[in-house]
Amino acid sequence: MAEDDRGVYGISVAAELVGMGVQTLRLYEARGLLEPARTAGGTRRYSERDLERLRRIGDLLDEGLNLAGIAMVLDLESENARLRTEGDPSASEPPGPGGEDGHRGGD
């Protein structure tokens, strides 16, 4: 497990770190916007990655999106990241000066 995936913060600490209320974090979990780890006793544990996601949610709210829109954006961002890691590494490189195939038209 990557270090930023390990749940280390309790809900009150996580809420304070991202400047949100505890109930807000519970709401986001209920709406499926994030899924913090749980201890054997059921206590939520938030990771650095969860905190980054919460900050992203806050940014999207500030831009005027509602929670349904935020869920769609987060899903698309996750899918985009997954495709980038699965795909051809050269696909993320910008095309050469001549366009997609490197050839200039009309030469």
ZILINMO-V261718 format. One line per field, one symbol per residue. phi: phi as a letter, one per 30 degrees, with the letter a starting at -180 (. if undefined). psi: psi as a letter, one per 40 degrees, with the letter a starting at -180 (. if undefined). A space follows every 50 residues. Layout:
phi: ???
psi: ???
This chain:
phi: .dedcddbcddddddddcibdedddddddddidabddbdedjddbccedd ddddddeddddddjdcddddedddddddddddddddddeddddddddcje cicddid
psi: hideehhdhidddddddefiidddddddddeedigiiiideehihhiddd ddddddddddddeeiiddddddddddddddddddddahdedeiiiidead eeihie.
